[in-house]
Amino acid sequence: MRNKDNTRYILACVLMLILAFIECFKTVHDLYWASEPDFDRDIAYIHATLSGHYGQDPNMVGQYMWYNPIIFLLETLSVKLSGAPINVVVARAGAYINLINPIVFFIVMVKLFDYKTALASLLAFAFVLSGNLPCWGSPTYSPWLISDTAIQFLFYLAIFCCYKAFETQKWVWFVILGAVTGLTFLGHSAPAFVIILILVSLQAQKVLIALSEKKYRLIGAYFLQGAATAIPFIIFAFPFLYYVYGKYHLHFINRIILECAPGIFARRETVTLLKLNVTFALVISLIGFVWFYFKFENKVLRKIIWSWLLITLVMYVYESAVPTLDKKIHFNLPDTIPAFHYFFYFKALQCIFFGFGFVYLFNLAIQKFEVYFKKKRSVSFYSNLFVAAVLIYMLVYFPIYRNRYDFTGLRQAALEKGLEQDKIDVYNFITKSVPADHVMLCPHGLSLFPVMPTAIKMVSVETYFSNPYVSYDQREADRVKMLDLLTTATPDSAKHIFSSYHVNDVLLADSAYQHYKQPSFATSNVIFHNSSYTMLSFQIK
């Protein structure tokens, strides 16, 4: 009987996902390029991987991989299996691959709570709570294969494993938890860091209790549990950890990346961000929060969720304050990851509180109905009514949902990028005709697109997509200096700066090429030209 009752929730889940998939598919099905620079970075890593250079920084000579590999490895596999152009796969694959996120989210909610809470939480996750926030700013099912949104399912799996480990105290679950957290780190550093902080919080609480009760033998067991988690984490995270820790020792030099606050998350947009999150759904979530505080009884889950809430909230506020303190009073605090990543997982928790609130309000309405009409209905009737209430909410909200930024703004930007034919011609020429180990000197504005996705080396890459373990300021200053020298009477003494970067090619806008002066210490020839850009081979004598 229970399985039959649960079927209605599963069918409702499938219906919701079908509707969401249709919108995601319509958004990307005909695209050839995706607009965000994240995709261009991924394309560069795909080119490097396909050419047998996994582990290298695709855009910087002699440097190593600095960005988490799971997404571009999935995209690389998709390219190999489909035979489609890399840019097409990257632009369109998200509608399919990202389906795993709402599916895993729903399953985990069922396992941790119940079908009603899971379905209501899925309503918030897939349709409601993201509002007009971009997919990298709020958890949802998105058509864009950006790492923030694409690998969040691993975070939810880790939360489930965390519960099983601390609830059962079985070693196998601590091992699995470590492995899943390691895989999460391969996908994105932010959720892995949140999970690690949750684990530290939970285990620290247990150690403090053992100390207060003088149960010192338990402390050793707790440290062994930590080791059982840490070892598989290191093993599974090794394909990325080897480079960022083994090669770079996690020593950030280009720290401005850690303080990235794009779009709506810019400090000046704080009021707008708050307004976007003050919605009717927030009221339901707050009701769910109050219900959870007073009524939820599972002690282990309570600790996990409280840790999740406090960590994401405190770290979001902290990371938002770090850049301000640095700029205003030159007070430097340790950085971890950009603040908006913590906000992302704070919103994920809001989806759960929405589920609690929705179920509570539904049950309250049923109680009022039964008291007023002095009549009770069957459990099956109320279950069907609950599913209907979720689906009606979804349909009422659907016109707002289908006009969100993911489906409109990002699609329009992608279409416009696909019309930048002169830049696309530059990309095609470099990938087909210029060796990937050449070093390209180009203006700041061209370093993202069209140059970055080609996987050719560069003197300097745009600020937020430059290797964070290598000095950006020096390379950028040298790039600017070299470009200036090429439009003036370049002295012979400037030869060393071009030689130190091993510059092989130069890409200039035609407006700049008109002022180009060949240095006396080099030879150059035009190897590509269109109506907007000129590329020269550049050889130092």
TIGU-15413 format. One record per atom (N, C-alpha, C, CB): x, y, z. Coordinates in steps of 0.1 Angstrom, whole numbers, plus 5000, padded with zeros to 4 digits. Glycine has a CB too. Example, Ala and Ser with C-alpha at 12.3 -4.5 7.8 and 13.67 -1.06 7.14 Angstrom:
2
513249435078512349555078513249675078511349555090512849785071513749895071512950005079514149945057
END
This chain:
541
500849885000500050005000500950125000499150005012502050125007502850245008503450274995503950215018503950174987504550194974503550254965505050064969502250204965501250264957500950404960499950184958500950444973500750574977501850664972500650584992503050614972504250694968504250724953505450634973503550644946503650654931503150794927502750544925502150844933501650974929502751084931500451014938503551074941504651174943505651154932505251154957506051034929507051014918506551064905507350864918505251034902504651084889504651234889503251024887504351294900504351444900505751494898503751494914506751424904508151464902508551454888509051374911508151344881508451324867507851434858508051184862506551464861505851574854506551704855504451584858506951734867507651864869509051864862507951884884509751754862511051754855510851754840511751624859509751694835509551704820509251854816508351614816508451924824508152064821509452144821507152114830510252124832511452194833512452164822512152164847512552034818513451994807513052064794513451844806511752074792511352134779511852274778509752134778511752354789512152494790513652494788511752564802514352404794515852404793516252374779516452304803515652274773515952224759515652344750515052104756514552414751514152524742515252634743512752574745515852644754516752754756518052734749517052774771518552604748519852584743519952494730520752514753518852444726518852334716519452384702517452284713519452514699519952564687521152654688518852634679521752654700522952744702524252674697523052774717525152764693526452714689527552764699526752764675527252864706528152924716527352954729528853044711527952934740527452984753528153114757527552874764527353194763527853334765528853354776526653424768528753284787529553314799531053264796529053234811531953344801533453304799533753174806534253414805532953124815533252994821533252884810532152964832532452904800532352804790533652804781531152824781534152934779535352944771536552884778535653094768536552904791537652834799537452684798537552874814536252634799536052484797536552434784534652444800536152514773536552474760538052464759536052574749538752554765540252554765540752424771540852674772540152384783540552264790540252144781539952254804539152144774538752034766539752014754537352054760540152124748541152114737542452054743541452264732542852104755544052054761543951904764544452134774542851864769542651724773542651634761541351704781541951674750541951604738543251584731540951664728544151684733545451684728546551614737545951824724546051554748546851484757547651564767547851404749547051684770547751764780546951794792548051904773546251684797545551704810546451734821544751564813546051824829546951864841547651994838547851754844547652044826548352164823547352284822549052154809547852404825547052524823547052544808547652644831545852544802545852554787546252684782544452514783546252784790546552924785547852984791545353014788548652914798549852974804550952874803549553014818552052914798553252824796553752774809554352894788554052644810554752594822553852584834555952664824552652614834551752614846550852494845550952744847550152474857549352354858547852384859549752274871547052284858545552294859545252364872544852154858544352464872543952534884542452524887544452674884541752474877540252474878539752324879539552544867538752304887538252164890537852094876537052174899538151964875538151904862536851834858539251814861535951804867534851704864534051754852533951684875533651884852532751934841533451924827532352074844534651974826535351964813535651824809536552054813535851734819536051594815534751534810536551514827533651564816532351524811532051574797531251564820532451704795532251764782533251694772532551914783534451664776535351604767534851464763536751584774534251394772533651264769532551274759533251194782531651384762530551404753530951434739529651524758532051514737532651544724533051414717533751644726533751334725534351204719533151114714535151134729532151104722531051014719530151074708530150994732529851204708528951264698529651304685528251384704530851334686531551384674531151524670531251294663530451594679529951734677531051824680528751764685531051944674532052054677532052084692531852174669533252114698533352134712532352254716534752174716532352364709531552474713530052434713531752594704529652354704528152304704527852224716527852234691528752124719528552044731528452124744529651934732529352214745529452294757528152384759530652384757527652434747526452524748525252444750526352594734525152314746523852244746523752134757523552194733524852084762524851964770524151984783526251914772524152104788523652124802522152084804523752274805521352094793519952064795519851914798519252094782520751834794520751684796521451654809521251614784522751694810523551654821523051704834524951704819522551824834522051894846520751834852521852034844520051744844518951674850519251594862518351584839520451554863520851474875520651544888522251424874520751684887520651764900519251754906520951904897518151784899516851774906516451624909515751834897516951534901516651394904517351354917517151304893518651384919519351344931518751424943520851374930518451554941517951634951516651574957517651774946515751534948514451474952514651344959513551444939515551254954515851124961516451144975516751044952517351234976517951264989516951314999519151364988516051404994515051465003514051355008514251574996513751254999512951145002513651055013512551054990514851035011515650955021515851015034517050915015515951155034516251225047514951255054517051345044513851285046512651335052511451245048512351475048510651285038509551205033509151255019508351215043508251185013507851214999507151354998506951114993506351395008505751525007506751635008504651535018507551625018508651735019509551735007509451705032509851615001510651604989510051674977511051464986508751654975508051704964507951864965506651644962507551904977507452054979508852114978506852084993509852054983511252104981511652114967512252024990511252004959511652004945510952124938511151874939509652154942508952264936509852394938507552284943510352414950511152524953512452524945511452544968513052404944514352384938514252414923514952244940513352344916513252354902512652474896512552234897511652534903510852634897510852774905509452594896510852774918510352884925511552974931509552844937512452914938513352994947514453064939513952904957514753014927515853084919515353214914516352994908514053234912513553364908514253404895513653464919514753534896515553584884517053584886515053724881517453504896518853494899519553404888519153434913520753424884521453334874521653204880522753404870521953104872522052964877523252944886522152874865524253034885525353024894525153094907526653074887523953154909523653234921522653164929523253364917521953064924520952994932520752854927519553074931520552754935520452614931519152594923520452524942519252524912518052494904518452404893517452634898517552364884517852284872518052384861516752174869519152394856519552504846519952434833520652594851519752504822520252454809521752474807519452504798522452544816523852594814524752504822523952734818525752454816526652354823527852434829527252254812527452524838528352594847528652504859527852734851529852494864530252404874529452424887531652414877529152544891528352574903527052494903528052714905526352504892525052434892525152294888524152514882526152254879526152124873526552014883527152124862527352044893527851944902527151944916529351944904526152024918525552034931524951904936524452144931524651814927524051684931525051614940523751604919526351634938527351564947527251624961528751584941526951744962526851804976525651744983526651964975524551724976523351664983523651514986522151674973524351444977524851304981525751304993525551244969526551404994527451415005526751445018528551525003525651525017524851555029524151425034523751655026523651345024523051215028524051125034522451155015525251115028526251025034526751075048527551025024526751205049527051265062526051215073527151415062524751225069523751175078523951025082522351205072524150945072524250805074525450775083524350725060526550845080527750815088527550855103528950905083526950965106526851015120525650945126526751165120524650905119523550835124523850685128522350835115524550615118524850475121526150455128524850405107527050555127528450535132529150425126528350525147528750385114529450275107530650325099528450195098531750255099532950305093532750315078534150215096531950225072531850225057531250355053530950105053530350415061529650535056530650655057528450565065531550655067532650755067533550745055533450745080533850625051534650605039533950655027535050455037532650615025531850665014531750815014530450605014531550875026531451015027532751085022531151055042533851035026535151085021535251085006536351015028534850965001534950944986534051044979534550804982532851064983531851154977532351304978530451144983532951334990533451464992534651494983533851495006535451394980536551404971536051424957537451274972535051354953534451374940533851514938533351264937533251554949532751694950533851794947532051724963534951774953536051864951536551864937537251824961536451754930536851744916535851834908536851604911534651844913533651924905533752074908532251874909533852104921533952244925534452254940532552324924535252354942535852364956534852404966536952454955533852494962532952554972532152444980532052644965531352354973530552264981531452164989529652184971532652134984533552044991533952115004534752004983534252245003534652325015533552335025535152465011532252355020531152355030530952225037529852395022531052115029530951985035532051955046530951875024533251995042534351975052534052055065535652015046533552175063533252255075532152195083532952395071531152135077530052075084530651955091528952025074531551875085532051755092532951795104532951675082533751905102534551955113533651995125535452065109532552065121531652115132530952005139530552205125530451895132529851785139530851705147529251695128531951685142532951605150533451685162534151565140533651815160534151895171533051895183534352045167531851895179530751885189530851755197529351905183531151645190531251515196532451505205531351405186533551565201534751565209534551645222535951625201533951765221533651845232532751775242533051985228531751705237530851625246531651515253529651565238532551445246533351345252534251395262534151275241534851515260535751575270534951615282536451705264533751675280532951715292532551595300531751795287532351485294531851365301533051275305530851285292534251325301535551245304535551105298535651235319534951095286535050975279536150985268533650945272537350985273538551015265538750905254539751025274538350785257538550675247537750705234538150545252536650775235535750805224536450905214534450865228537350985220538051095212538951025202538851185221539650915206540450845196539650785185541150735203538450735188537550675178537150785168536350605184536850905174536351015165537451055155535951135174538751055160539851095151540050985141541151115159539850865144539950755134538850765124539850615141537650805128536550835118536950945109535250875126537651045114538151155106539151105096538751265114540051015100540950955091540350875080542050875099539250795084538550715075537850795064537550625082537550925068536951015058538051085050536051125065539151125056540151205049540851125039541151255060541150995042541950915032541250895019542350775038540050845019539350835006539150974999538050765007538951075007538851215001540151244993538651325012541251214999542551244992542651164979543751225001542251034980542350944969541550994957542050804973540251024960539351064950539551204945537851044955540051284953540351424949541751444942540251524961542551334943543951344938544151394924544551204939543251354914543451414901543451564900542451354891542951634909543051774910543851824921541651834911543751754933544551794944546051784942544251704956546451694933547851684929548451814924548051574919547651884917548152004911548052124920547452034898546852144926546652264934547352254947545152294936547552134952548252124965549752074962547552024974549851974954551151914952552052014945551051784944551552084935552352174927552352324932551952174913551152364936550952504940550852524955549752564934550652414963550552414978549452514982551952474984548452524974547252604977547652744980546452544988548752794974549252924977548653024966550752934978547653094970547053194961547853314960545553224965548153364947548853484945547853584939550053464935547053544929546053634923544853624932545753594908544853694943543753684953542453754949544253734966542553834939541353904935540253814930541654004924540653694925539753594921538853544932540453464915539453534944538653494956537653594960539653464967537853714956536953824960535953864949537753944964535853774939534953794927533453804932535053684917532853914928531453934931530653984919531254044943530353884910529853924897528353964897529953804887527954044887526554084885525854124897525953964879524754054900523854094911524554074925522654004911525754014925526453994938527454104941527153854938527554194932528454314934527954384947528554404922528954444954528554504967527554614965529754564974527654684954526654794951525254744948527154884940525154614945523854564942523254484954523954464930523754504966523254434977521754454980524054464990521254574979519854604981519054534970519554754981519454534958518754464947518654314950519354494934519854264954519854114957518854084968521254074962518754164978517754144989516354144984517954245000516054244975514754254970514354134961514654384961515354084954515053964946514653844954516153934937515153844967514953724975513753744985516153694983513153864986512053884994510753854986511954035000510353734987509253684979508253614987509753594967507153574981506153494988506753354992504853464979507653304984508253174987509153195000509153134976509753315002510553335014509653325026511153475013508453375026507553365037507253215041506153435034507053135030506852985033508052925039506452915020509252965034510552915039510752955053511652965030510353075057510553115071509553045080510253265072508353015075507452925083508052785085506052915076508652735074509352605075510452605085509752565061511252715085512352735094511852725109513052865091510752805111510252805125509752665129509052905126509052595120508552465122509752375125507752405110510752385117511952295119512552325133512952325108512652445137513252485150512552425161513352635151511152425161510352375172509952225171509152465174509852175159509152045158510051935153508052065149511051965145511851855139512651785150512851915128512651655150513151585162514451505159512151485166514751465147515951385144517151465148515951345129517851425158518951505164520151515154519451435177520451405147521651415138521351505126521951275132520151495120519751585110519651735114518451545103519151755126519151885132520551945132518551885146521551875137522851925138523451955124523751825145523151865114523651875101523052005095523351755092521752025096521152135090521552265097519652125090521652265110522052385117523452425113521952365132524352325112525752355108525752405093526552225108524952345085524852395071524352535070523852305063523352565078522852705078523852805083521552705087524452775095525352875101526652895093525652825115527152785087528352795080528152875067528852655076527152845060526852925047526553065050525752855039525753095060525453235063526653315068524253235074527353255078528453325084529553345073529053245096529853245065530853255055530453355044531253115050529253355041528753455031528953595035527253435027528653625048528853755054530353785055528153765068531053685059532553705061533153735047533153585067532953655037533553675024533053795017533353555016531853845020531353975015532154085021529853985017532554075034533154185041534654185038532954165056535254075035536754075032537254175022537153935028536654185010537054285000536854425005536354254987535754445011535454585016536454625026534054585022536754545036537754575046539154605040537854465057539454525029540754535023540854675015540954425012539754705008539754835000539654955009538654824990538854945019538555065027539555105038537155055034540054995045540955025056542254945055540254995069542354875043543554795041543854685052544854885040542754625056542754525066542554385059541654545077543654305058543654185051543254065060544954155044542153995056541753875063541953755053540253885068542053635059542253515050540953495041542453395058541253465028540153435019539953285017540453505005538753245013538553105010538053094996537453045020536753124994536153124980535253244979535352984978534853284967533953394966532653384973533653424951532153484979530953484987529753424981530653624992529553444968528353404962528153254961528253454947529253174963529253034963528552984977530652974962528853054987528153025000526653064999528853105012526353174992524953204991524253094983524853344983524853044973524252934965523752824974525252884955524652774983524252664992523352705003525452594997523352835007522452885016521052875010522753025020520952914997519652904990519152754989519752964977520152664988519752524987519052474999521052434984519552525011518852495023517452565024519752545035517352675018516052745018514952655011516152885011515452585000514552494993513952385003515252414982514752335012514252245022513352305032515452175030513652425037512752495046511452525039513452625051511452555026510252575018509352455019510552615004510052335017509352205018508652185031510252095015509352215042508752205055507552295057509852235066507752425052506752525054505452485045507252655049505652435033504552405025503752295031505052365011504452185036503752075042503052125054504751965046503652205063502952255075501752335071503952345083501852425062500652505058499552415052501052615048499952315044498852225039498152155050499552125029498952095059498352025070497452115079499451955079497952235081497152335089495852365082497952465091495852375068494652405061493652285062494952435046494252165061493352045063492752035076494251915060493452075087492952075100491752175101493952105111491952295096490952395096489752345088491452525090489952285077488852225069488052125077489352165056488752035083488051935091487251985102489051825095487752085109487052145120485852225116488052245128486052295105484952385100483752305094485452485089484152195086483052115080482751995088483552075066483551975099483251855107483251725099481951865115484251715090484251605081485651565078483451635068485951435078487351385075487351315061487851305086488351325054488551255042489651145044488951345030489751055034490750945035492151005033490450845025493150925038494550965036494850975022495450865043494350885013494650884999494151014993493950764992492951064997492351184992493251304995490951214998493751315007494651425011495951415004494851425026496451295002497751284994497551334980498151134994496451294974496151344960496051504960494951284954495351554971495151694972496451764973494251724983497351704981498751764983499451774970499551684993499451664962500151664949499551774940500051524943498151784941497551884932497952024937496051864934498052044950498452174955499852214950498452184970500752114950502152144945502152174930503052024947501352094922501352114908500652244904500652004901499552284912498852414909499852534912497652424918500552524923501552624926502552644914502352594939503052524909503952524898503352594886504452384895502152554883501452614871501252764872500252534868500852804884500552944886501853024885499952974900502952964890504253034889504953024876505152984900504552924867505152894855505453014846504452784848504553104844504753214835505953304840503553304833506153314853507253384858508553304856507053414873508453174859509553084857510153084843509152944861509353074833509853064820510453184814508653024810510253304822510953424818512153464826509853534818512653374834513753394842515053424834513953284852516053474840517253524833517953404826518253584843517953284832518553174826518053144812518353044834516653164810516053134798515953244788514653084800516153364793516053484784517353554782514953584790517853614793519053694792520253614787519353754805520553494793521653414789521553364775521853304799520253324772520053274758520353394748518653224756519853504751520053624742521553654740519253744746522253654751523653674751524353574743524253684765523953444744524553334736524253354721524053204741523053394718522753414704523553534698521253454702523753634706524553754701526053714700524453864711526553624708527853574707528053494694528253494719527053424691527053334679527153424666525953244678526753554667526853644656528153714654525653734657529053694664530353764663531253684654530953774678530953684641531653604632533053634631530953614618533453754632534953784630535753724642535153944630535153724654535853664665535853514663535153704678534753454659534653314657535653264646533253274653535853354636536853314625538253314631536753424614538553404641539853404647539953274655539953534657538953244663538953114670539252994661537653094678538552984650538752874641540152874635537652884630540652984632541952994626543052944636542253134621542952994648543952954658543852804661543653034671542652754663542552614666543052524655541152574670542952564642543352484631544752514626542352504620545252634628546452674621547652714630546152784611547352744642548452794651548752684662547952934658549952654663550352554674549952594687551852524673549352494695548852534708549952574718548152414714551152544715552252584725552852724721553352484724552252784711552652924708552153014719552152964694552853124721552353234730551753344723553553274740550553374726549853484719549853614727548353444716550253724721550053854727548853924721551353944725547853954730546654014725546154114736545653904722545254204732544654294741543754224752543754404734543654294763542854234774541454194770542654344785540754274761539454244757539254114749538854354750540354074742540253954734540753834741541053974721541353844753541953734760540853624764542653774772539653674766538553574770538053514757537453644777537453594748536953544736537353634725535353524736538053584715538053444710539353364714538053444696540253424722541553354724541553244734542653454727540953274746541053174757540553034753540253224769539353014746538952884743539752804733537552894738540652874726541552794717542552714724542252894708542852734737543852664745545252704740543752514743545452814733546752864730547252944742546752964718548552944744549153014755549053164753550652974757549053244764548953384764549953444774547453434766550253574772550953644781550153674794551453784775548953714792548053734803546653714799548253884808545853654809544453624806543653714815544053474809542453744812541553834819541553804834540153834814541353904842541553894857541053764863541054014863539653744862538953644869539153504863537553674870539853494852540053364845541553334843539353364832542353414851543753384851544153294862544553524853545253224860545653124870545853194884546953054865545153154894545253224907546553194914544053184916547353094910548553064917549753134910548752914917549553214900550553284893550253434894550653244878551353514895551153664896550453714884552553734897549353774886548553844875549053984872547053844878549354054883549654194881550954214872549954264895551954134875553154144867552954114852554254064873552254004850552053954836551154054829551353824836550154114835549254214829550054334826548054234838550854384835551654504833552554484821552454544845553154364820554054334809553254324795554854204811552154274796551254264784550954404778549954184786550554494788550254624784551454694778549654704796552554674784553854744780554154694766554954714790554154564764554454514750553554564739554454364751552254574742551354624732551654774729549854604737551954844740552254984738553554994729552555054751554554914732555754914724555554894709556754824730554554804706554354774692553654884684553454654692553254994691552655104684553555224685551255134689554755214690555755324691557055274685555955364706557955364685559255324681559955244691560155454677559855114689560355024700561855014701559854884697562355044712563855044714564354904714564255114727565654884710566154744710566254684724567554744705566254774734566254724748565054654752566554844758563954674744562654604748562654454744561554674741563754414737563754274732563554174743565054254725564154204755564154104766562754074771565054154777561854174771560554144776559754054767559754274778559954074753559253974744559953844745559354034730561253834746561953704747561553634760563453734747561353704771561053634784559753564783561053734795558753614775557453544774557453454761556353654773558453454753558553374741557353394732558553224745557053524730555953564721556153514707555753714721555153434702555153384688554153454679554853234689553053504685552053554676551453684683550953454673550853764675550253894680548853904674551154014677547853924682546553954677546054094680545453844682545754174670545354304672544054334665546454404667543254424671542154484664542654564653541154574673541954574642542454654630542754794633541454644619541954854643542154994647543555004653541155034656544054904660545354904666546454874656545454814678546154774647547054734637547554854628546554624628546654944626546955064617548155134623545755154616548455124636549555194642550655104646549055264655550654984640551654884643552954924637551254744638554054904645555454934641556254804644556055064647556754744634557554624636558854664643557854554623559154594654560454624662561654574653560454544675562754644655563954614648564554474651564954724650564154424663564654304668563854184665564954304683562754204656561854094653561354104639560654094662560953994634560253994621558753954623560953894610557854004615556453964616555853964603555754064626554853874602554053854589552653834593554653744581551753894585550353874586549953734582549553984578549353664592548953524589547453514589549553424599546753614593545253614593544753754593544653534605543753774586543153914585541653894581543854004576540753964589539453984584539054134587538453884592537754154586537254294587537454364601535854304583537854284611538054334624539354314630536954284633540054204627541254164634542354124625540954054644543554144630544754104622545654024632545554224616546153914626547053824634548453814627546453684637549453834635550853824629551653714636551453964631552453654628553453564634554553664638553953454624555253634649556153724655557453644659555553794667558553674652559753594655560853694659560253514643561453664671562553744676563853704669562653734691564653794664565853764657566953714667566353894649
END
